[in-house]
Amino acid sequence: MRSYRDLFRTPEFTPFFLAASAQTVAQTMGGLALGTLVYRATESPLLSAVSMFGSSLVQVLGATFLLSAADRLPPRAALTALPLLFAAATAALALPGLPVWTLFVIVLAKGLVESVGGGVRWGLLNEILSKDGYLLGRSVFNMMSGLMQIAGYATGGALVALLSPRVSLLVAAALYVSAAAVVRLGLTRRPPRTTGRPSVAATWRANALLWSSASRRQVYLALWIPNGLIVGCESLYVSYAPESAGTLFACAALGMLAGDVLVGRLLPPRLRPRLGFPLLLLLAVPYVPFLLHPKLPLAAAAVTLASVGFGASLVQQERLVALTPDALTGHALGLHSAGMLTMQGVAAALAGSVAQLTSPAVAMTAMAAVSTGVTLTLMAAGRREERTVPAVARES
């Protein structure tokens, strides 16, 4: 598969794409509205950050106990039911008078359900496009995610400013319902990719198999940790610039869009593997000057440049798919998604805690510095493995 036109000529890709677009807008609008609602009620950077990204904290539970369902559920039925559950949860968040702890219970329950959704979604994408089209297709989804995040944060920011966060939450709930309708009407019924009933034991066996490969372990760590730490920086936009958080989120989405176009469409295949780690460094380094409290135009430019580095995940996902047996594709991609989101939630909580003790600017700089250190460590480990493999091959 060579072009975007080929993708949209593929049966079922367009409705799948449209449903995911609606869901992304709903997620971004709902997250910004909830973060603003909690910050207004508590004036706490920590609670605001956790409210926006806290659902990611429980992804590790889903990856540990529920992920075998990703390849054992009928994809259309699962991808219809999940947005309906999200719609109900988002509408519940808009109810007036709810205590903050109730909001967090709903957010965490939503995250537990989301942990299975990533595996179902990306496993189905791999079925619709096959492995040779997965990277191009995923790059389009990432570009869509960037554009829809821009739209979601811009629309959500306007609704929050002109009306209220609760109105924005209700609009997000309606978008989830529309996503469920598109999936139900636009996709065909497919059997599960793997037979058998979902179980904790099956989840553990598949996780152990995927983790047993040193190459896959390094890919997972590169997918999870550096960008998770940078999402910790993003979780502080509301407390760093309360009146301009929507602008910073939109700039981050714009940079992510540029990175996905660069990696998914412009870079030749022979160059992509070489740029995974440099892009991870780009993701972190522009946040270091936030220690100096740059004004909004400079902060927006730094955020945009840094977010180009999110294109590194495409390079790593392509390698992960190549290293994974077909029967475990959904599980492997679900583990990537759950681990990444879990790390994002942990990083958001960590960044919020540091900001609570110091300031949002100091916390953002600290998270960027740790992300840079992790990337350099993974680079060194990858080079050691490259030297070891040829040596073993010569000895054999």
DRENBA-637475 format. One record per residue (C-alpha): residue number from 1; residue in three letters; chain; x, y, z. Coordinates in nm, 4 decimals, always signed. Layout:
N
<NUM, "ALA", "A", <X, Y, Z>>;
...
***
This chain:
396
<1, "MET", "A", <+0.0000, +0.0000, +0.0000>>;
<2, "ARG", "A", <+0.1697, +0.3148, -0.1257>>;
<3, "SER", "A", <-0.0604, +0.6169, -0.0876>>;
<4, "TYR", "A", <-0.3312, +0.7690, +0.1273>>;
<5, "ARG", "A", <-0.5698, +0.7261, -0.1656>>;
<6, "ASP", "A", <-0.5136, +0.3515, -0.1528>>;
<7, "LEU", "A", <-0.6044, +0.3539, +0.2155>>;
<8, "PHE", "A", <-0.9393, +0.5233, +0.1653>>;
<9, "ARG", "A", <-1.0207, +0.2925, -0.1245>>;
<10, "THR", "A", <-0.9837, -0.0032, +0.1094>>;
<11, "PRO", "A", <-1.3257, -0.1362, +0.2166>>;
<12, "GLU", "A", <-1.4225, -0.0408, +0.5731>>;
<13, "PHE", "A", <-1.1273, +0.1903, +0.6281>>;
<14, "THR", "A", <-1.3304, +0.5100, +0.5871>>;
<15, "PRO", "A", <-1.6048, +0.4328, +0.8450>>;
<16, "PHE", "A", <-1.3403, +0.2971, +1.0817>>;
<17, "PHE", "A", <-1.1475, +0.6217, +1.0387>>;
<18, "LEU", "A", <-1.4555, +0.8431, +1.0869>>;
<19, "ALA", "A", <-1.5608, +0.6634, +1.4045>>;
<20, "ALA", "A", <-1.2126, +0.6988, +1.5519>>;
<21, "SER", "A", <-1.2123, +1.0690, +1.4572>>;
<22, "ALA", "A", <-1.5351, +1.1352, +1.6453>>;
<23, "GLN", "A", <-1.4052, +0.9448, +1.9454>>;
<24, "THR", "A", <-1.0801, +1.1438, +1.9507>>;
<25, "VAL", "A", <-1.2650, +1.4770, +1.9459>>;
<26, "ALA", "A", <-1.4887, +1.3515, +2.2263>>;
<27, "GLN", "A", <-1.1912, +1.2410, +2.4344>>;
<28, "THR", "A", <-1.0020, +1.5704, +2.3985>>;
<29, "MET", "A", <-1.3072, +1.7879, +2.4631>>;
<30, "GLY", "A", <-1.4023, +1.5811, +2.7651>>;
<31, "GLY", "A", <-1.0501, +1.5789, +2.9074>>;
<32, "LEU", "A", <-1.0039, +1.9553, +2.8810>>;
<33, "ALA", "A", <-1.3478, +2.0204, +3.0289>>;
<34, "LEU", "A", <-1.2911, +1.7833, +3.3195>>;
<35, "GLY", "A", <-0.9425, +1.9208, +3.3920>>;
<36, "THR", "A", <-1.0824, +2.2734, +3.3975>>;
<37, "LEU", "A", <-1.3763, +2.1704, +3.6164>>;
<38, "VAL", "A", <-1.1488, +2.0059, +3.8718>>;
<39, "TYR", "A", <-0.8956, +2.2916, +3.8700>>;
<40, "ARG", "A", <-1.1705, +2.5466, +3.9309>>;
<41, "ALA", "A", <-1.3016, +2.3409, +4.2214>>;
<42, "THR", "A", <-0.9679, +2.2565, +4.3857>>;
<43, "GLU", "A", <-0.6995, +2.4940, +4.2431>>;
<44, "SER", "A", <-0.4704, +2.1880, +4.2513>>;
<45, "PRO", "A", <-0.2310, +2.1193, +3.9600>>;
<46, "LEU", "A", <-0.2046, +1.7577, +4.0759>>;
<47, "LEU", "A", <-0.5779, +1.6889, +4.0794>>;
<48, "SER", "A", <-0.6280, +1.8735, +3.7497>>;
<49, "ALA", "A", <-0.3535, +1.6685, +3.5799>>;
<50, "VAL", "A", <-0.4807, +1.3383, +3.7220>>;
<51, "SER", "A", <-0.8386, +1.4160, +3.6208>>;
<52, "MET", "A", <-0.7289, +1.4602, +3.2591>>;
<53, "PHE", "A", <-0.4934, +1.1638, +3.2395>>;
<54, "GLY", "A", <-0.5903, +0.9545, +3.5417>>;
<55, "SER", "A", <-0.7842, +0.7006, +3.3365>>;
<56, "SER", "A", <-0.4472, +0.5955, +3.1990>>;
<57, "LEU", "A", <-0.3316, +0.4906, +3.5459>>;
<58, "VAL", "A", <-0.5521, +0.1817, +3.5479>>;
<59, "GLN", "A", <-0.4485, +0.0687, +3.2004>>;
<60, "VAL", "A", <-0.1879, -0.1542, +3.3623>>;
<61, "LEU", "A", <-0.4679, -0.3473, +3.5365>>;
<62, "GLY", "A", <-0.6401, -0.4048, +3.2046>>;
<63, "ALA", "A", <-0.3130, -0.5136, +3.0453>>;
<64, "THR", "A", <-0.2556, -0.7574, +3.3313>>;
<65, "PHE", "A", <-0.6011, -0.9107, +3.3633>>;
<66, "LEU", "A", <-0.8221, -0.8268, +3.0629>>;
<67, "LEU", "A", <-0.6067, -0.7911, +2.7509>>;
<68, "SER", "A", <-0.6669, -1.1438, +2.6188>>;
<69, "ALA", "A", <-1.0134, -1.0137, +2.5233>>;
<70, "ALA", "A", <-0.8549, -0.7950, +2.2516>>;
<71, "ASP", "A", <-0.8172, -1.0939, +2.0169>>;
<72, "ARG", "A", <-1.1145, -1.2932, +2.1521>>;
<73, "LEU", "A", <-1.4015, -1.0434, +2.1100>>;
<74, "PRO", "A", <-1.5880, -0.9806, +1.7820>>;
<75, "PRO", "A", <-1.4351, -0.6473, +1.6729>>;
<76, "ARG", "A", <-1.7502, -0.4731, +1.5509>>;
<77, "ALA", "A", <-1.9512, -0.5582, +1.8606>>;
<78, "ALA", "A", <-1.6692, -0.4501, +2.0915>>;
<79, "LEU", "A", <-1.6037, -0.1227, +1.9092>>;
<80, "THR", "A", <-1.9763, -0.0426, +1.9181>>;
<81, "ALA", "A", <-2.0184, -0.1143, +2.2884>>;
<82, "LEU", "A", <-1.7091, +0.0725, +2.4088>>;
<83, "PRO", "A", <-1.8060, +0.4233, +2.2840>>;
<84, "LEU", "A", <-2.1537, +0.3779, +2.4311>>;
<85, "LEU", "A", <-1.9978, +0.3055, +2.7704>>;
<86, "PHE", "A", <-1.7707, +0.6091, +2.7289>>;
<87, "ALA", "A", <-2.0742, +0.8239, +2.6423>>;
<88, "ALA", "A", <-2.2521, +0.7162, +2.9593>>;
<89, "ALA", "A", <-1.9422, +0.7843, +3.1718>>;
<90, "THR", "A", <-1.8839, +1.1276, +3.0142>>;
<91, "ALA", "A", <-2.2468, +1.2292, +3.0610>>;
<92, "ALA", "A", <-2.2230, +1.1217, +3.4255>>;
<93, "LEU", "A", <-1.9202, +1.3509, +3.4731>>;
<94, "ALA", "A", <-2.1380, +1.6450, +3.3665>>;
<95, "LEU", "A", <-2.3862, +1.5935, +3.6512>>;
<96, "PRO", "A", <-2.3780, +1.8960, +3.8839>>;
<97, "GLY", "A", <-2.2911, +1.8536, +4.2477>>;
<98, "LEU", "A", <-2.0737, +1.5431, +4.2158>>;
<99, "PRO", "A", <-1.7878, +1.5343, +4.4673>>;
<100, "VAL", "A", <-1.4378, +1.5234, +4.3237>>;
<101, "TRP", "A", <-1.3784, +1.1672, +4.4457>>;
<102, "THR", "A", <-1.6823, +1.0499, +4.2447>>;
<103, "LEU", "A", <-1.5405, +1.2108, +3.9309>>;
<104, "PHE", "A", <-1.2185, +1.0175, +3.9820>>;
<105, "VAL", "A", <-1.4017, +0.6872, +4.0318>>;
<106, "ILE", "A", <-1.5755, +0.7378, +3.6961>>;
<107, "VAL", "A", <-1.2510, +0.8370, +3.5258>>;
<108, "LEU", "A", <-1.0674, +0.5301, +3.6556>>;
<109, "ALA", "A", <-1.3525, +0.2936, +3.5615>>;
<110, "LYS", "A", <-1.3494, +0.4415, +3.2106>>;
<111, "GLY", "A", <-0.9748, +0.3806, +3.1881>>;
<112, "LEU", "A", <-1.0159, +0.0138, +3.2817>>;
<113, "VAL", "A", <-1.2550, -0.0351, +2.9894>>;
<114, "GLU", "A", <-1.0264, +0.1621, +2.7562>>;
<115, "SER", "A", <-0.7412, -0.0809, +2.8223>>;
<116, "VAL", "A", <-0.9091, -0.3427, +2.6033>>;
<117, "GLY", "A", <-1.0225, -0.0981, +2.3350>>;
<118, "GLY", "A", <-0.6749, -0.0212, +2.2028>>;
<119, "GLY", "A", <-0.5991, -0.3853, +2.1309>>;
<120, "VAL", "A", <-0.9336, -0.4411, +1.9585>>;
<121, "ARG", "A", <-0.8985, -0.1248, +1.7490>>;
<122, "TRP", "A", <-0.5418, -0.1666, +1.6288>>;
<123, "GLY", "A", <-0.5765, -0.5391, +1.5774>>;
<124, "LEU", "A", <-0.8733, -0.4687, +1.3498>>;
<125, "LEU", "A", <-0.6748, -0.2037, +1.1617>>;
<126, "ASN", "A", <-0.4084, -0.4654, +1.0959>>;
<127, "GLU", "A", <-0.6795, -0.6968, +0.9564>>;
<128, "ILE", "A", <-0.8307, -0.4298, +0.7326>>;
<129, "LEU", "A", <-0.4957, -0.3172, +0.5892>>;
<130, "SER", "A", <-0.2604, -0.6157, +0.6491>>;
<131, "LYS", "A", <+0.0930, -0.5731, +0.7826>>;
<132, "ASP", "A", <+0.2316, -0.4037, +0.4710>>;
<133, "GLY", "A", <-0.0204, -0.1202, +0.5080>>;
<134, "TYR", "A", <-0.0227, -0.0929, +0.8856>>;
<135, "LEU", "A", <+0.2393, +0.1816, +0.9239>>;
<136, "LEU", "A", <+0.0810, +0.4043, +0.6582>>;
<137, "GLY", "A", <-0.2622, +0.3432, +0.8067>>;
<138, "ARG", "A", <-0.1457, +0.4103, +1.1605>>;
<139, "SER", "A", <+0.0272, +0.7284, +1.0451>>;
<140, "VAL", "A", <-0.3048, +0.8471, +0.9005>>;
<141, "PHE", "A", <-0.4743, +0.7684, +1.2303>>;
<142, "ASN", "A", <-0.2058, +0.9589, +1.4174>>;
<143, "MET", "A", <-0.2439, +1.2537, +1.1803>>;
<144, "MET", "A", <-0.6176, +1.2371, +1.2302>>;
<145, "SER", "A", <-0.5572, +1.2286, +1.6033>>;
<146, "GLY", "A", <-0.3493, +1.5464, +1.5783>>;
<147, "LEU", "A", <-0.6116, +1.7271, +1.3702>>;
<148, "MET", "A", <-0.9008, +1.6067, +1.5827>>;
<149, "GLN", "A", <-0.7166, +1.7048, +1.8993>>;
<150, "ILE", "A", <-0.6711, +2.0533, +1.7556>>;
<151, "ALA", "A", <-1.0424, +2.0621, +1.6746>>;
<152, "GLY", "A", <-1.1362, +1.9097, +2.0080>>;
<153, "TYR", "A", <-0.9238, +2.1406, +2.2195>>;
<154, "ALA", "A", <-1.0261, +2.4472, +2.0185>>;
<155, "THR", "A", <-1.3959, +2.3596, +2.0362>>;
<156, "GLY", "A", <-1.3715, +2.2445, +2.3953>>;
<157, "GLY", "A", <-1.1818, +2.5564, +2.4947>>;
<158, "ALA", "A", <-1.4455, +2.7767, +2.3311>>;
<159, "LEU", "A", <-1.7308, +2.5887, +2.4988>>;
<160, "VAL", "A", <-1.5583, +2.6066, +2.8370>>;
<161, "ALA", "A", <-1.4930, +2.9797, +2.7993>>;
<162, "LEU", "A", <-1.8297, +3.0790, +2.6537>>;
<163, "LEU", "A", <-2.0613, +2.8331, +2.8255>>;
<164, "SER", "A", <-1.9321, +2.5835, +3.0836>>;
<165, "PRO", "A", <-1.7222, +2.2669, +3.1185>>;
<166, "ARG", "A", <-2.0421, +2.0647, +3.1698>>;
<167, "VAL", "A", <-2.1776, +2.1657, +2.8283>>;
<168, "SER", "A", <-1.8502, +2.0531, +2.6722>>;
<169, "LEU", "A", <-1.8803, +1.7160, +2.8509>>;
<170, "LEU", "A", <-2.2334, +1.6642, +2.7153>>;
<171, "VAL", "A", <-2.1215, +1.7431, +2.3590>>;
<172, "ALA", "A", <-1.8387, +1.4911, +2.4032>>;
<173, "ALA", "A", <-2.0898, +1.2269, +2.5163>>;
<174, "ALA", "A", <-2.2970, +1.2875, +2.2010>>;
<175, "LEU", "A", <-1.9871, +1.2410, +1.9851>>;
<176, "TYR", "A", <-1.9179, +0.9040, +2.1497>>;
<177, "VAL", "A", <-2.2708, +0.7932, +2.0576>>;
<178, "SER", "A", <-2.2148, +0.8990, +1.6947>>;
<179, "ALA", "A", <-1.8896, +0.6995, +1.6851>>;
<180, "ALA", "A", <-2.0743, +0.3871, +1.8013>>;
<181, "ALA", "A", <-2.3374, +0.4358, +1.5303>>;
<182, "VAL", "A", <-2.0752, +0.4682, +1.2535>>;
<183, "VAL", "A", <-1.9005, +0.1487, +1.3666>>;
<184, "ARG", "A", <-2.2254, -0.0462, +1.3812>>;
<185, "LEU", "A", <-2.3414, +0.0671, +1.0376>>;
<186, "GLY", "A", <-2.0094, +0.0893, +0.8546>>;
<187, "LEU", "A", <-1.8128, -0.2222, +0.9537>>;
<188, "THR", "A", <-1.8842, -0.5821, +0.8688>>;
<189, "ARG", "A", <-1.9160, -0.8575, +1.1235>>;
<190, "ARG", "A", <-1.5912, -1.0462, +1.1820>>;
<191, "PRO", "A", <-1.5071, -1.3408, +1.4031>>;
<192, "PRO", "A", <-1.2519, -1.2978, +1.6832>>;
<193, "ARG", "A", <-0.8887, -1.3328, +1.5754>>;
<194, "THR", "A", <-0.8240, -1.6065, +1.8331>>;
<195, "THR", "A", <-1.0499, -1.8784, +1.9649>>;
<196, "GLY", "A", <-1.1184, -1.9414, +2.3304>>;
<197, "ARG", "A", <-1.2603, -1.7393, +2.6145>>;
<198, "PRO", "A", <-1.0861, -1.4303, +2.7515>>;
<199, "SER", "A", <-0.9207, -1.5055, +3.0834>>;
<200, "VAL", "A", <-0.6573, -1.3790, +3.3209>>;
<201, "ALA", "A", <-0.4439, -1.6887, +3.2525>>;
<202, "ALA", "A", <-0.4561, -1.6321, +2.8754>>;
<203, "THR", "A", <-0.3593, -1.2683, +2.9274>>;
<204, "TRP", "A", <-0.0615, -1.3651, +3.1422>>;
<205, "ARG", "A", <+0.0582, -1.6307, +2.8950>>;
<206, "ALA", "A", <+0.0505, -1.3907, +2.6020>>;
<207, "ASN", "A", <+0.2178, -1.1130, +2.8026>>;
<208, "ALA", "A", <+0.4941, -1.3523, +2.9074>>;
<209, "LEU", "A", <+0.5489, -1.4638, +2.5481>>;
<210, "LEU", "A", <+0.5657, -1.1069, +2.4183>>;
<211, "TRP", "A", <+0.7977, -0.9978, +2.6987>>;
<212, "SER", "A", <+1.0311, -1.2977, +2.6531>>;
<213, "SER", "A", <+1.1986, -1.1380, +2.3498>>;
<214, "ALA", "A", <+1.4738, -0.8867, +2.4296>>;
<215, "SER", "A", <+1.4039, -0.7003, +2.1062>>;
<216, "ARG", "A", <+1.0352, -0.6632, +2.1861>>;
<217, "ARG", "A", <+1.1172, -0.5539, +2.5419>>;
<218, "GLN", "A", <+1.3320, -0.2684, +2.4141>>;
<219, "VAL", "A", <+1.0600, -0.1618, +2.1702>>;
<220, "TYR", "A", <+0.7999, -0.1594, +2.4459>>;
<221, "LEU", "A", <+1.0192, +0.0464, +2.6785>>;
<222, "ALA", "A", <+1.0887, +0.2972, +2.4017>>;
<223, "LEU", "A", <+0.7150, +0.3198, +2.3285>>;
<224, "TRP", "A", <+0.6129, +0.3618, +2.6907>>;
<225, "ILE", "A", <+0.8588, +0.5682, +2.8925>>;
<226, "PRO", "A", <+1.0017, +0.8692, +2.7011>>;
<227, "ASN", "A", <+0.6742, +0.9891, +2.5528>>;
<228, "GLY", "A", <+0.4839, +0.9088, +2.8725>>;
<229, "LEU", "A", <+0.7098, +1.1490, +3.0614>>;
<230, "ILE", "A", <+0.6439, +1.4211, +2.8040>>;
<231, "VAL", "A", <+0.2700, +1.3710, +2.8406>>;
<232, "GLY", "A", <+0.3416, +1.4537, +3.2049>>;
<233, "CYS", "A", <+0.4577, +1.7932, +3.0768>>;
<234, "GLU", "A", <+0.1368, +1.8289, +2.8762>>;
<235, "SER", "A", <-0.0742, +1.7491, +3.1819>>;
<236, "LEU", "A", <+0.0513, +2.0755, +3.3371>>;
<237, "TYR", "A", <-0.0649, +2.3072, +3.0575>>;
<238, "VAL", "A", <-0.3784, +2.4007, +3.2520>>;
<239, "SER", "A", <-0.1838, +2.4998, +3.5631>>;
<240, "TYR", "A", <+0.1065, +2.6571, +3.3653>>;
<241, "ALA", "A", <-0.1205, +2.8804, +3.1558>>;
<242, "PRO", "A", <-0.4818, +2.8503, +3.2782>>;
<243, "GLU", "A", <-0.6234, +3.0894, +3.0169>>;
<244, "SER", "A", <-0.4175, +2.9516, +2.7255>>;
<245, "ALA", "A", <-0.4100, +2.5775, +2.7887>>;
<246, "GLY", "A", <-0.6261, +2.5113, +2.4814>>;
<247, "THR", "A", <-0.3689, +2.6917, +2.2653>>;
<248, "LEU", "A", <-0.0817, +2.4821, +2.4007>>;
<249, "PHE", "A", <-0.2759, +2.1597, +2.3534>>;
<250, "ALA", "A", <-0.3612, +2.2587, +1.9964>>;
<251, "CYS", "A", <+0.0057, +2.3391, +1.9230>>;
<252, "ALA", "A", <+0.1094, +2.0011, +2.0617>>;
<253, "ALA", "A", <-0.1430, +1.8324, +1.8348>>;
<254, "LEU", "A", <-0.0146, +2.0327, +1.5362>>;
<255, "GLY", "A", <+0.3421, +1.9218, +1.6036>>;
<256, "MET", "A", <+0.2315, +1.5601, +1.6382>>;
<257, "LEU", "A", <+0.0552, +1.5887, +1.3024>>;
<258, "ALA", "A", <+0.3748, +1.7171, +1.1397>>;
<259, "GLY", "A", <+0.5765, +1.4309, +1.2894>>;
<260, "ASP", "A", <+0.3317, +1.1706, +1.1625>>;
<261, "VAL", "A", <+0.3375, +1.3149, +0.8095>>;
<262, "LEU", "A", <+0.7173, +1.3177, +0.8183>>;
<263, "VAL", "A", <+0.7549, +0.9581, +0.9352>>;
<264, "GLY", "A", <+0.4527, +0.7979, +0.7734>>;
<265, "ARG", "A", <+0.4687, +0.9545, +0.4289>>;
<266, "LEU", "A", <+0.7877, +1.1503, +0.3591>>;
<267, "LEU", "A", <+1.0734, +0.9455, +0.5045>>;
<268, "PRO", "A", <+1.1936, +0.6541, +0.2880>>;
<269, "PRO", "A", <+1.1725, +0.3135, +0.4615>>;
<270, "ARG", "A", <+1.5511, +0.2755, +0.4808>>;
<271, "LEU", "A", <+1.5830, +0.5923, +0.6930>>;
<272, "ARG", "A", <+1.2954, +0.5343, +0.9362>>;
<273, "PRO", "A", <+1.4708, +0.2885, +1.1702>>;
<274, "ARG", "A", <+1.7606, +0.5318, +1.2201>>;
<275, "LEU", "A", <+1.5388, +0.8187, +1.3395>>;
<276, "GLY", "A", <+1.3483, +0.6499, +1.6229>>;
<277, "PHE", "A", <+1.5801, +0.7636, +1.9018>>;
<278, "PRO", "A", <+1.6639, +1.1107, +1.7593>>;
<279, "LEU", "A", <+1.2903, +1.1814, +1.7417>>;
<280, "LEU", "A", <+1.2531, +1.0767, +2.1067>>;
<281, "LEU", "A", <+1.5249, +1.3285, +2.1978>>;
<282, "LEU", "A", <+1.3433, +1.5970, +1.9994>>;
<283, "LEU", "A", <+1.0316, +1.5144, +2.1987>>;
<284, "ALA", "A", <+1.1973, +1.6141, +2.5273>>;
<285, "VAL", "A", <+1.4649, +1.8764, +2.4681>>;
<286, "PRO", "A", <+1.2386, +2.1760, +2.3781>>;
<287, "TYR", "A", <+1.0687, +2.1491, +2.7183>>;
<288, "VAL", "A", <+1.3907, +2.2129, +2.9115>>;
<289, "PRO", "A", <+1.3746, +2.5954, +2.8653>>;
<290, "PHE", "A", <+1.0335, +2.6023, +3.0375>>;
<291, "LEU", "A", <+1.2355, +2.6521, +3.3562>>;
<292, "LEU", "A", <+1.2725, +3.0138, +3.2380>>;
<293, "HIS", "A", <+0.8922, +3.0634, +3.2109>>;
<294, "PRO", "A", <+0.8809, +3.1558, +2.8406>>;
<295, "LYS", "A", <+0.5946, +3.3739, +2.7225>>;
<296, "LEU", "A", <+0.3067, +3.2117, +2.5382>>;
<297, "PRO", "A", <+0.4393, +3.2539, +2.1791>>;
<298, "LEU", "A", <+0.7754, +3.0936, +2.2682>>;
<299, "ALA", "A", <+0.6080, +2.8247, +2.4766>>;
<300, "ALA", "A", <+0.3719, +2.7418, +2.1891>>;
<301, "ALA", "A", <+0.6634, +2.7199, +1.9444>>;
<302, "ALA", "A", <+0.8581, +2.4895, +2.1790>>;
<303, "VAL", "A", <+0.5547, +2.2654, +2.2306>>;
<304, "THR", "A", <+0.4963, +2.2411, +1.8547>>;
<305, "LEU", "A", <+0.8597, +2.1511, +1.7827>>;
<306, "ALA", "A", <+0.8763, +1.8957, +2.0624>>;
<307, "SER", "A", <+0.5592, +1.7184, +1.9526>>;
<308, "VAL", "A", <+0.7102, +1.6391, +1.6133>>;
<309, "GLY", "A", <+0.9050, +1.3793, +1.8120>>;
<310, "PHE", "A", <+0.5894, +1.1768, +1.8737>>;
<311, "GLY", "A", <+0.6503, +1.0409, +1.5221>>;
<312, "ALA", "A", <+0.9030, +0.8072, +1.6855>>;
<313, "SER", "A", <+0.6155, +0.5835, +1.7934>>;
<314, "LEU", "A", <+0.5414, +0.4954, +1.4299>>;
<315, "VAL", "A", <+0.8961, +0.3691, +1.3831>>;
<316, "GLN", "A", <+0.8698, +0.1579, +1.6973>>;
<317, "GLN", "A", <+0.5224, +0.0249, +1.6167>>;
<318, "GLU", "A", <+0.6374, -0.0880, +1.2738>>;
<319, "ARG", "A", <+0.9151, -0.2853, +1.4395>>;
<320, "LEU", "A", <+0.6778, -0.4299, +1.6986>>;
<321, "VAL", "A", <+0.4361, -0.5571, +1.4326>>;
<322, "ALA", "A", <+0.7267, -0.7140, +1.2425>>;
<323, "LEU", "A", <+0.8416, -0.8945, +1.5602>>;
<324, "THR", "A", <+0.4949, -1.0249, +1.6592>>;
<325, "PRO", "A", <+0.3093, -1.3412, +1.5424>>;
<326, "ASP", "A", <-0.0167, -1.2646, +1.3579>>;
<327, "ALA", "A", <-0.2356, -1.4371, +1.6189>>;
<328, "LEU", "A", <-0.1024, -1.2016, +1.8881>>;
<329, "THR", "A", <-0.1111, -0.8763, +1.6917>>;
<330, "GLY", "A", <-0.4124, -0.7319, +1.8748>>;
<331, "HIS", "A", <-0.2727, -0.8351, +2.2116>>;
<332, "ALA", "A", <+0.0724, -0.6932, +2.1317>>;
<333, "LEU", "A", <-0.0666, -0.3608, +2.0127>>;
<334, "GLY", "A", <-0.3050, -0.3523, +2.3067>>;
<335, "LEU", "A", <-0.0126, -0.4071, +2.5436>>;
<336, "HIS", "A", <+0.1679, -0.1189, +2.3736>>;
<337, "SER", "A", <-0.1386, +0.1041, +2.4074>>;
<338, "ALA", "A", <-0.2128, +0.0050, +2.7676>>;
<339, "GLY", "A", <+0.1495, +0.0402, +2.8779>>;
<340, "MET", "A", <+0.1860, +0.3754, +2.7043>>;
<341, "LEU", "A", <-0.1328, +0.5134, +2.8576>>;
<342, "THR", "A", <-0.0410, +0.3770, +3.2000>>;
<343, "MET", "A", <+0.2937, +0.5520, +3.1813>>;
<344, "GLN", "A", <+0.1190, +0.8709, +3.0735>>;
<345, "GLY", "A", <-0.1065, +0.8504, +3.3781>>;
<346, "VAL", "A", <+0.1864, +0.7814, +3.6109>>;
<347, "ALA", "A", <+0.3799, +1.0693, +3.4563>>;
<348, "ALA", "A", <+0.0818, +1.3039, +3.4896>>;
<349, "ALA", "A", <+0.0530, +1.2170, +3.8589>>;
<350, "LEU", "A", <+0.4287, +1.2547, +3.9080>>;
<351, "ALA", "A", <+0.4419, +1.5848, +3.7209>>;
<352, "GLY", "A", <+0.1441, +1.7149, +3.9170>>;
<353, "SER", "A", <+0.3107, +1.6165, +4.2445>>;
<354, "VAL", "A", <+0.6349, +1.7939, +4.1538>>;
<355, "ALA", "A", <+0.4385, +2.0997, +4.0395>>;
<356, "GLN", "A", <+0.2488, +2.0985, +4.3678>>;
<357, "LEU", "A", <+0.5781, +2.1155, +4.5586>>;
<358, "THR", "A", <+0.7615, +2.3537, +4.3221>>;
<359, "SER", "A", <+0.5895, +2.5019, +4.0155>>;
<360, "PRO", "A", <+0.4510, +2.3761, +3.6825>>;
<361, "ALA", "A", <+0.7542, +2.5174, +3.4970>>;
<362, "VAL", "A", <+1.0037, +2.3352, +3.7194>>;
<363, "ALA", "A", <+0.8062, +2.0120, +3.6919>>;
<364, "MET", "A", <+0.7950, +2.0303, +3.3109>>;
<365, "THR", "A", <+1.1710, +2.0821, +3.2938>>;
<366, "ALA", "A", <+1.2328, +1.7902, +3.5299>>;
<367, "MET", "A", <+1.0122, +1.5530, +3.3290>>;
<368, "ALA", "A", <+1.1888, +1.6527, +3.0059>>;
<369, "ALA", "A", <+1.5310, +1.5904, +3.1618>>;
<370, "VAL", "A", <+1.4310, +1.2419, +3.2812>>;
<371, "SER", "A", <+1.2831, +1.1583, +2.9394>>;
<372, "THR", "A", <+1.6120, +1.2587, +2.7742>>;
<373, "GLY", "A", <+1.8092, +1.0387, +3.0136>>;
<374, "VAL", "A", <+1.5864, +0.7367, +2.9496>>;
<375, "THR", "A", <+1.6168, +0.7802, +2.5728>>;
<376, "LEU", "A", <+1.9974, +0.7979, +2.5918>>;
<377, "THR", "A", <+2.0014, +0.4813, +2.8058>>;
<378, "LEU", "A", <+1.7833, +0.2941, +2.5551>>;
<379, "MET", "A", <+2.0050, +0.4145, +2.2703>>;
<380, "ALA", "A", <+2.3107, +0.2714, +2.4444>>;
<381, "ALA", "A", <+2.1325, -0.0606, +2.5061>>;
<382, "GLY", "A", <+2.0273, -0.0804, +2.1421>>;
<383, "ARG", "A", <+2.3827, -0.0240, +2.0222>>;
<384, "ARG", "A", <+2.5107, -0.2979, +2.2538>>;
<385, "GLU", "A", <+2.2529, -0.5383, +2.1099>>;
<386, "GLU", "A", <+2.3521, -0.4460, +1.7532>>;
<387, "ARG", "A", <+2.7150, -0.5266, +1.8335>>;
<388, "THR", "A", <+2.6241, -0.8528, +2.0099>>;
<389, "VAL", "A", <+2.4019, -0.9987, +1.7362>>;
<390, "PRO", "A", <+2.6658, -0.9896, +1.4579>>;
<391, "ALA", "A", <+2.9219, -1.1370, +1.6979>>;
<392, "VAL", "A", <+2.6894, -1.4261, +1.7843>>;
<393, "ALA", "A", <+2.6143, -1.4802, +1.4163>>;
<394, "ARG", "A", <+2.9860, -1.5042, +1.3350>>;
<395, "GLU", "A", <+3.0473, -1.7541, +1.6151>>;
<396, "SER", "A", <+2.7608, -1.9753, +1.5000>>;
***
